[in-house]
Amino acid sequence: MQLTLTGEYAIRAMIYIAGKPFGTSFTIAEIASSNKIPDKFLRKILPQLSSAGLLQSQRGKGGGIRLKINAADITPLNVIQAIDGDMALNKCLIDNDFCTDSRWCSMHVLWAETQKNMKKVLSGKSLAELAQESEHKRIHWMR
């Protein structure tokens, strides 16, 4: 399984937004340019994050994009699932009819365990923690 480019861009954008105080609004252009994401691409991603309840947008003066819930309550797994759906390392983990050997297949067990561990890692840190780590590393690197 490989994270899609859409998922990668979504995580980058969300960590950027999470790095500012809750309630801060951003323009799409600001998010895109600050994260090297094509503006048109980002415009297709943000509605998915809004539909998932992670972002809210407001048009007009004083509007923009902002977090709907606190960054401490959002994980990279939430973002990936909002963009790409539920993660599966192998088709046998999502389609019971794909393989009739799943009850005894050792690879099925290995895939399931690996997938469980990957989800655990992706939900182990919040966007707030990742934004703080990124800022700390950026400041340290620029010295």
CNS distance restraints for C-alpha pairs under 8 A (distance, minus, plus):
assign (resid   1 and name CA) (resid  88 and name CA) 7.28 0.50 0.50
assign (resid   1 and name CA) (resid  89 and name CA) 5.32 0.50 0.50
assign (resid   1 and name CA) (resid  90 and name CA) 7.70 0.50 0.50
assign (resid   3 and name CA) (resid   7 and name CA) 6.13 0.50 0.50
assign (resid   3 and name CA) (resid   8 and name CA) 6.64 0.50 0.50
assign (resid   4 and name CA) (resid   8 and name CA) 6.29 0.50 0.50
assign (resid   4 and name CA) (resid  84 and name CA) 7.57 0.50 0.50
assign (resid   5 and name CA) (resid   9 and name CA) 6.11 0.50 0.50
assign (resid   6 and name CA) (resid  10 and name CA) 6.09 0.50 0.50
assign (resid   6 and name CA) (resid  45 and name CA) 7.01 0.50 0.50
assign (resid   6 and name CA) (resid  83 and name CA) 7.10 0.50 0.50
assign (resid   7 and name CA) (resid  11 and name CA) 6.21 0.50 0.50
assign (resid   7 and name CA) (resid  79 and name CA) 7.34 0.50 0.50
assign (resid   7 and name CA) (resid  80 and name CA) 5.50 0.50 0.50
assign (resid   7 and name CA) (resid  83 and name CA) 5.89 0.50 0.50
assign (resid   7 and name CA) (resid  84 and name CA) 6.68 0.50 0.50
assign (resid   8 and name CA) (resid  12 and name CA) 6.27 0.50 0.50
assign (resid   9 and name CA) (resid  13 and name CA) 6.10 0.50 0.50
assign (resid   9 and name CA) (resid  37 and name CA) 6.54 0.50 0.50
assign (resid   9 and name CA) (resid  42 and name CA) 7.57 0.50 0.50
assign (resid  10 and name CA) (resid  14 and name CA) 6.06 0.50 0.50
assign (resid  10 and name CA) (resid  42 and name CA) 7.84 0.50 0.50
assign (resid  10 and name CA) (resid  45 and name CA) 6.66 0.50 0.50
assign (resid  10 and name CA) (resid  46 and name CA) 7.75 0.50 0.50
assign (resid  10 and name CA) (resid  79 and name CA) 6.82 0.50 0.50
assign (resid  10 and name CA) (resid  80 and name CA) 7.70 0.50 0.50
assign (resid  10 and name CA) (resid  83 and name CA) 7.55 0.50 0.50
assign (resid  11 and name CA) (resid  15 and name CA) 6.07 0.50 0.50
assign (resid  11 and name CA) (resid  76 and name CA) 6.47 0.50 0.50
assign (resid  11 and name CA) (resid  79 and name CA) 6.33 0.50 0.50
assign (resid  11 and name CA) (resid  80 and name CA) 7.44 0.50 0.50
assign (resid  12 and name CA) (resid  16 and name CA) 6.24 0.50 0.50
assign (resid  12 and name CA) (resid  35 and name CA) 6.62 0.50 0.50
assign (resid  13 and name CA) (resid  17 and name CA) 6.29 0.50 0.50
assign (resid  13 and name CA) (resid  31 and name CA) 6.25 0.50 0.50
assign (resid  13 and name CA) (resid  32 and name CA) 7.57 0.50 0.50
assign (resid  13 and name CA) (resid  35 and name CA) 6.70 0.50 0.50
assign (resid  14 and name CA) (resid  18 and name CA) 5.97 0.50 0.50
assign (resid  14 and name CA) (resid  79 and name CA) 7.96 0.50 0.50
assign (resid  14 and name CA) (resid 127 and name CA) 7.26 0.50 0.50
assign (resid  15 and name CA) (resid  19 and name CA) 6.19 0.50 0.50
assign (resid  15 and name CA) (resid 127 and name CA) 5.57 0.50 0.50
assign (resid  15 and name CA) (resid 128 and name CA) 7.35 0.50 0.50
assign (resid  15 and name CA) (resid 130 and name CA) 6.74 0.50 0.50
assign (resid  15 and name CA) (resid 131 and name CA) 5.30 0.50 0.50
assign (resid  16 and name CA) (resid  20 and name CA) 7.45 0.50 0.50
assign (resid  16 and name CA) (resid  31 and name CA) 7.31 0.50 0.50
assign (resid  16 and name CA) (resid  35 and name CA) 7.66 0.50 0.50
assign (resid  16 and name CA) (resid 131 and name CA) 6.74 0.50 0.50
assign (resid  17 and name CA) (resid  24 and name CA) 7.96 0.50 0.50
assign (resid  17 and name CA) (resid  26 and name CA) 7.66 0.50 0.50
assign (resid  17 and name CA) (resid  31 and name CA) 7.75 0.50 0.50
assign (resid  17 and name CA) (resid  66 and name CA) 7.08 0.50 0.50
assign (resid  17 and name CA) (resid  67 and name CA) 7.22 0.50 0.50
assign (resid  18 and name CA) (resid  22 and name CA) 7.38 0.50 0.50
assign (resid  18 and name CA) (resid  67 and name CA) 7.53 0.50 0.50
assign (resid  18 and name CA) (resid  71 and name CA) 5.43 0.50 0.50
assign (resid  18 and name CA) (resid 127 and name CA) 6.06 0.50 0.50
assign (resid  18 and name CA) (resid 128 and name CA) 5.60 0.50 0.50
assign (resid  18 and name CA) (resid 131 and name CA) 6.11 0.50 0.50
assign (resid  19 and name CA) (resid 128 and name CA) 6.61 0.50 0.50
assign (resid  19 and name CA) (resid 131 and name CA) 4.87 0.50 0.50
assign (resid  19 and name CA) (resid 132 and name CA) 6.60 0.50 0.50
assign (resid  19 and name CA) (resid 135 and name CA) 7.81 0.50 0.50
assign (resid  20 and name CA) (resid  24 and name CA) 6.52 0.50 0.50
assign (resid  22 and name CA) (resid  66 and name CA) 7.83 0.50 0.50
assign (resid  22 and name CA) (resid  67 and name CA) 6.86 0.50 0.50
assign (resid  22 and name CA) (resid  70 and name CA) 6.49 0.50 0.50
assign (resid  22 and name CA) (resid  71 and name CA) 7.62 0.50 0.50
assign (resid  23 and name CA) (resid  66 and name CA) 6.04 0.50 0.50
assign (resid  23 and name CA) (resid  67 and name CA) 6.60 0.50 0.50
assign (resid  24 and name CA) (resid  66 and name CA) 6.01 0.50 0.50
assign (resid  24 and name CA) (resid  67 and name CA) 7.94 0.50 0.50
assign (resid  25 and name CA) (resid  63 and name CA) 6.86 0.50 0.50
assign (resid  25 and name CA) (resid  64 and name CA) 5.11 0.50 0.50
assign (resid  25 and name CA) (resid  65 and name CA) 5.18 0.50 0.50
assign (resid  25 and name CA) (resid  66 and name CA) 4.82 0.50 0.50
assign (resid  26 and name CA) (resid  30 and name CA) 6.47 0.50 0.50
assign (resid  26 and name CA) (resid  31 and name CA) 6.75 0.50 0.50
assign (resid  26 and name CA) (resid  64 and name CA) 5.17 0.50 0.50
assign (resid  26 and name CA) (resid  65 and name CA) 5.04 0.50 0.50
assign (resid  26 and name CA) (resid  66 and name CA) 6.43 0.50 0.50
assign (resid  27 and name CA) (resid  31 and name CA) 6.45 0.50 0.50
assign (resid  27 and name CA) (resid  64 and name CA) 5.23 0.50 0.50
assign (resid  27 and name CA) (resid  65 and name CA) 6.20 0.50 0.50
assign (resid  28 and name CA) (resid  32 and name CA) 6.00 0.50 0.50
assign (resid  28 and name CA) (resid  39 and name CA) 6.99 0.50 0.50
assign (resid  28 and name CA) (resid  42 and name CA) 7.25 0.50 0.50
assign (resid  28 and name CA) (resid  43 and name CA) 7.15 0.50 0.50
assign (resid  28 and name CA) (resid  64 and name CA) 7.56 0.50 0.50
assign (resid  28 and name CA) (resid  65 and name CA) 7.19 0.50 0.50
assign (resid  29 and name CA) (resid  33 and name CA) 6.00 0.50 0.50
assign (resid  29 and name CA) (resid  39 and name CA) 6.30 0.50 0.50
assign (resid  30 and name CA) (resid  34 and name CA) 5.95 0.50 0.50
assign (resid  31 and name CA) (resid  35 and name CA) 6.18 0.50 0.50
assign (resid  31 and name CA) (resid  37 and name CA) 7.84 0.50 0.50
assign (resid  32 and name CA) (resid  36 and name CA) 5.80 0.50 0.50
assign (resid  32 and name CA) (resid  37 and name CA) 4.65 0.50 0.50
assign (resid  32 and name CA) (resid  38 and name CA) 6.09 0.50 0.50
assign (resid  32 and name CA) (resid  39 and name CA) 5.41 0.50 0.50
assign (resid  32 and name CA) (resid  42 and name CA) 6.65 0.50 0.50
assign (resid  33 and name CA) (resid  37 and name CA) 6.44 0.50 0.50
assign (resid  33 and name CA) (resid  38 and name CA) 7.75 0.50 0.50
assign (resid  33 and name CA) (resid  39 and name CA) 7.70 0.50 0.50
assign (resid  37 and name CA) (resid  41 and name CA) 7.08 0.50 0.50
assign (resid  37 and name CA) (resid  42 and name CA) 6.58 0.50 0.50
assign (resid  38 and name CA) (resid  42 and name CA) 6.29 0.50 0.50
assign (resid  39 and name CA) (resid  43 and name CA) 6.28 0.50 0.50
assign (resid  40 and name CA) (resid  44 and name CA) 6.74 0.50 0.50
assign (resid  41 and name CA) (resid  45 and name CA) 6.56 0.50 0.50
assign (resid  42 and name CA) (resid  46 and name CA) 6.15 0.50 0.50
assign (resid  43 and name CA) (resid  47 and name CA) 7.32 0.50 0.50
assign (resid  44 and name CA) (resid  48 and name CA) 7.52 0.50 0.50
assign (resid  45 and name CA) (resid  49 and name CA) 6.71 0.50 0.50
assign (resid  45 and name CA) (resid  83 and name CA) 7.45 0.50 0.50
assign (resid  46 and name CA) (resid  50 and name CA) 6.19 0.50 0.50
assign (resid  46 and name CA) (resid  55 and name CA) 7.64 0.50 0.50
assign (resid  47 and name CA) (resid  51 and name CA) 6.04 0.50 0.50
assign (resid  48 and name CA) (resid  52 and name CA) 6.25 0.50 0.50
assign (resid  48 and name CA) (resid  82 and name CA) 6.51 0.50 0.50
assign (resid  48 and name CA) (resid  83 and name CA) 6.34 0.50 0.50
assign (resid  49 and name CA) (resid  53 and name CA) 6.52 0.50 0.50
assign (resid  49 and name CA) (resid  54 and name CA) 5.47 0.50 0.50
assign (resid  49 and name CA) (resid  55 and name CA) 5.74 0.50 0.50
assign (resid  49 and name CA) (resid  79 and name CA) 7.25 0.50 0.50
assign (resid  49 and name CA) (resid  82 and name CA) 6.07 0.50 0.50
assign (resid  49 and name CA) (resid  83 and name CA) 7.10 0.50 0.50
assign (resid  50 and name CA) (resid  54 and name CA) 5.57 0.50 0.50
assign (resid  50 and name CA) (resid  55 and name CA) 4.46 0.50 0.50
assign (resid  50 and name CA) (resid  56 and name CA) 5.46 0.50 0.50
assign (resid  50 and name CA) (resid  57 and name CA) 7.49 0.50 0.50
assign (resid  51 and name CA) (resid  55 and name CA) 7.91 0.50 0.50
assign (resid  52 and name CA) (resid  82 and name CA) 5.70 0.50 0.50
assign (resid  53 and name CA) (resid  68 and name CA) 6.55 0.50 0.50
assign (resid  53 and name CA) (resid  69 and name CA) 7.81 0.50 0.50
assign (resid  54 and name CA) (resid  67 and name CA) 6.04 0.50 0.50
assign (resid  54 and name CA) (resid  68 and name CA) 5.31 0.50 0.50
assign (resid  54 and name CA) (resid  69 and name CA) 6.19 0.50 0.50
assign (resid  54 and name CA) (resid  74 and name CA) 7.72 0.50 0.50
assign (resid  55 and name CA) (resid  65 and name CA) 6.85 0.50 0.50
assign (resid  55 and name CA) (resid  66 and name CA) 5.67 0.50 0.50
assign (resid  55 and name CA) (resid  67 and name CA) 4.45 0.50 0.50
assign (resid  55 and name CA) (resid  68 and name CA) 4.64 0.50 0.50
assign (resid  55 and name CA) (resid  69 and name CA) 7.43 0.50 0.50
assign (resid  56 and name CA) (resid  65 and name CA) 5.92 0.50 0.50
assign (resid  56 and name CA) (resid  66 and name CA) 5.61 0.50 0.50
assign (resid  56 and name CA) (resid  67 and name CA) 6.13 0.50 0.50
assign (resid  56 and name CA) (resid  68 and name CA) 5.38 0.50 0.50
assign (resid  57 and name CA) (resid  63 and name CA) 6.99 0.50 0.50
assign (resid  57 and name CA) (resid  64 and name CA) 5.48 0.50 0.50
assign (resid  57 and name CA) (resid  65 and name CA) 4.52 0.50 0.50
assign (resid  57 and name CA) (resid  66 and name CA) 6.43 0.50 0.50
assign (resid  58 and name CA) (resid  62 and name CA) 7.98 0.50 0.50
assign (resid  58 and name CA) (resid  63 and name CA) 4.51 0.50 0.50
assign (resid  58 and name CA) (resid  64 and name CA) 5.25 0.50 0.50
assign (resid  58 and name CA) (resid  65 and name CA) 6.71 0.50 0.50
assign (resid  59 and name CA) (resid  63 and name CA) 4.96 0.50 0.50
assign (resid  59 and name CA) (resid  64 and name CA) 6.31 0.50 0.50
assign (resid  60 and name CA) (resid  64 and name CA) 7.85 0.50 0.50
assign (resid  67 and name CA) (resid  71 and name CA) 7.33 0.50 0.50
assign (resid  69 and name CA) (resid  73 and name CA) 6.93 0.50 0.50
assign (resid  69 and name CA) (resid  74 and name CA) 7.66 0.50 0.50
assign (resid  70 and name CA) (resid  74 and name CA) 7.08 0.50 0.50
assign (resid  71 and name CA) (resid  75 and name CA) 7.98 0.50 0.50
assign (resid  71 and name CA) (resid 126 and name CA) 6.59 0.50 0.50
assign (resid  71 and name CA) (resid 127 and name CA) 5.26 0.50 0.50
assign (resid  71 and name CA) (resid 128 and name CA) 4.88 0.50 0.50
assign (resid  72 and name CA) (resid 126 and name CA) 5.16 0.50 0.50
assign (resid  72 and name CA) (resid 127 and name CA) 6.15 0.50 0.50
assign (resid  72 and name CA) (resid 128 and name CA) 4.99 0.50 0.50
assign (resid  72 and name CA) (resid 129 and name CA) 7.18 0.50 0.50
assign (resid  73 and name CA) (resid 126 and name CA) 6.34 0.50 0.50
assign (resid  73 and name CA) (resid 127 and name CA) 7.76 0.50 0.50
assign (resid  74 and name CA) (resid  78 and name CA) 6.23 0.50 0.50
assign (resid  74 and name CA) (resid  79 and name CA) 7.65 0.50 0.50
assign (resid  74 and name CA) (resid 126 and name CA) 5.41 0.50 0.50
assign (resid  74 and name CA) (resid 127 and name CA) 5.77 0.50 0.50
assign (resid  74 and name CA) (resid 128 and name CA) 7.93 0.50 0.50
assign (resid  75 and name CA) (resid  79 and name CA) 6.73 0.50 0.50
assign (resid  75 and name CA) (resid 122 and name CA) 6.79 0.50 0.50
assign (resid  75 and name CA) (resid 123 and name CA) 5.16 0.50 0.50
assign (resid  75 and name CA) (resid 124 and name CA) 7.32 0.50 0.50
assign (resid  75 and name CA) (resid 125 and name CA) 6.03 0.50 0.50
assign (resid  75 and name CA) (resid 126 and name CA) 4.45 0.50 0.50
assign (resid  75 and name CA) (resid 127 and name CA) 5.54 0.50 0.50
assign (resid  76 and name CA) (resid  80 and name CA) 6.16 0.50 0.50
assign (resid  76 and name CA) (resid 122 and name CA) 5.54 0.50 0.50
assign (resid  76 and name CA) (resid 123 and name CA) 6.26 0.50 0.50
assign (resid  76 and name CA) (resid 125 and name CA) 7.62 0.50 0.50
assign (resid  76 and name CA) (resid 126 and name CA) 7.07 0.50 0.50
assign (resid  76 and name CA) (resid 127 and name CA) 6.76 0.50 0.50
assign (resid  77 and name CA) (resid  81 and name CA) 6.01 0.50 0.50
assign (resid  77 and name CA) (resid 119 and name CA) 6.69 0.50 0.50
assign (resid  77 and name CA) (resid 122 and name CA) 5.05 0.50 0.50
assign (resid  77 and name CA) (resid 123 and name CA) 5.38 0.50 0.50
assign (resid  78 and name CA) (resid  82 and name CA) 6.13 0.50 0.50
assign (resid  78 and name CA) (resid 123 and name CA) 7.62 0.50 0.50
assign (resid  79 and name CA) (resid  83 and name CA) 6.37 0.50 0.50
assign (resid  80 and name CA) (resid  84 and name CA) 5.65 0.50 0.50
assign (resid  80 and name CA) (resid  85 and name CA) 6.94 0.50 0.50
assign (resid  81 and name CA) (resid  85 and name CA) 4.23 0.50 0.50
assign (resid  81 and name CA) (resid  86 and name CA) 5.24 0.50 0.50
assign (resid  81 and name CA) (resid  87 and name CA) 7.02 0.50 0.50
assign (resid  87 and name CA) (resid 115 and name CA) 7.84 0.50 0.50
assign (resid  88 and name CA) (resid  93 and name CA) 6.20 0.50 0.50
assign (resid  88 and name CA) (resid  94 and name CA) 6.60 0.50 0.50
assign (resid  88 and name CA) (resid 115 and name CA) 6.70 0.50 0.50
assign (resid  89 and name CA) (resid  93 and name CA) 7.27 0.50 0.50
assign (resid  89 and name CA) (resid 111 and name CA) 6.43 0.50 0.50
assign (resid  89 and name CA) (resid 112 and name CA) 7.95 0.50 0.50
assign (resid  89 and name CA) (resid 115 and name CA) 6.17 0.50 0.50
assign (resid  90 and name CA) (resid  94 and name CA) 7.51 0.50 0.50
assign (resid  90 and name CA) (resid 111 and name CA) 6.79 0.50 0.50
assign (resid  91 and name CA) (resid  95 and name CA) 5.92 0.50 0.50
assign (resid  91 and name CA) (resid  98 and name CA) 6.86 0.50 0.50
assign (resid  92 and name CA) (resid  96 and name CA) 6.15 0.50 0.50
assign (resid  92 and name CA) (resid  97 and name CA) 7.81 0.50 0.50
assign (resid  92 and name CA) (resid  98 and name CA) 5.62 0.50 0.50
assign (resid  92 and name CA) (resid  99 and name CA) 5.87 0.50 0.50
assign (resid  92 and name CA) (resid 102 and name CA) 7.22 0.50 0.50
assign (resid  92 and name CA) (resid 108 and name CA) 7.08 0.50 0.50
assign (resid  93 and name CA) (resid 108 and name CA) 7.42 0.50 0.50
assign (resid  93 and name CA) (resid 111 and name CA) 7.66 0.50 0.50
assign (resid  93 and name CA) (resid 112 and name CA) 6.83 0.50 0.50
assign (resid  95 and name CA) (resid  99 and name CA) 7.79 0.50 0.50
assign (resid  96 and name CA) (resid 100 and name CA) 7.41 0.50 0.50
assign (resid  96 and name CA) (resid 102 and name CA) 7.97 0.50 0.50
assign (resid 101 and name CA) (resid 105 and name CA) 5.56 0.50 0.50
assign (resid 102 and name CA) (resid 108 and name CA) 5.66 0.50 0.50
assign (resid 102 and name CA) (resid 109 and name CA) 7.88 0.50 0.50
assign (resid 103 and name CA) (resid 108 and name CA) 7.98 0.50 0.50
assign (resid 104 and name CA) (resid 108 and name CA) 7.93 0.50 0.50
assign (resid 105 and name CA) (resid 109 and name CA) 6.73 0.50 0.50
assign (resid 106 and name CA) (resid 110 and name CA) 6.25 0.50 0.50
assign (resid 107 and name CA) (resid 111 and name CA) 5.98 0.50 0.50
assign (resid 108 and name CA) (resid 112 and name CA) 6.09 0.50 0.50
assign (resid 109 and name CA) (resid 113 and name CA) 6.16 0.50 0.50
assign (resid 110 and name CA) (resid 114 and name CA) 6.08 0.50 0.50
assign (resid 111 and name CA) (resid 115 and name CA) 6.01 0.50 0.50
assign (resid 112 and name CA) (resid 116 and name CA) 6.14 0.50 0.50
assign (resid 113 and name CA) (resid 117 and name CA) 6.24 0.50 0.50
assign (resid 114 and name CA) (resid 118 and name CA) 6.11 0.50 0.50
assign (resid 115 and name CA) (resid 119 and name CA) 6.20 0.50 0.50
assign (resid 116 and name CA) (resid 120 and name CA) 6.21 0.50 0.50
assign (resid 117 and name CA) (resid 121 and name CA) 6.27 0.50 0.50
assign (resid 118 and name CA) (resid 122 and name CA) 6.19 0.50 0.50
assign (resid 119 and name CA) (resid 123 and name CA) 6.07 0.50 0.50
assign (resid 120 and name CA) (resid 124 and name CA) 5.92 0.50 0.50
assign (resid 121 and name CA) (resid 125 and name CA) 7.65 0.50 0.50
assign (resid 125 and name CA) (resid 129 and name CA) 6.17 0.50 0.50
assign (resid 125 and name CA) (resid 130 and name CA) 6.85 0.50 0.50
assign (resid 126 and name CA) (resid 130 and name CA) 6.36 0.50 0.50
assign (resid 127 and name CA) (resid 131 and name CA) 5.94 0.50 0.50
assign (resid 128 and name CA) (resid 132 and name CA) 6.19 0.50 0.50
assign (resid 129 and name CA) (resid 133 and name CA) 6.15 0.50 0.50
assign (resid 130 and name CA) (resid 134 and name CA) 6.04 0.50 0.50
assign (resid 131 and name CA) (resid 135 and name CA) 6.16 0.50 0.50
assign (resid 132 and name CA) (resid 136 and name CA) 6.17 0.50 0.50
assign (resid 133 and name CA) (resid 137 and name CA) 6.12 0.50 0.50
assign (resid 134 and name CA) (resid 138 and name CA) 5.99 0.50 0.50
assign (resid 135 and name CA) (resid 139 and name CA) 6.16 0.50 0.50
assign (resid 136 and name CA) (resid 140 and name CA) 6.16 0.50 0.50
assign (resid 137 and name CA) (resid 141 and name CA) 5.88 0.50 0.50
assign (resid 138 and name CA) (resid 142 and name CA) 6.15 0.50 0.50
assign (resid 139 and name CA) (resid 143 and name CA) 6.63 0.50 0.50
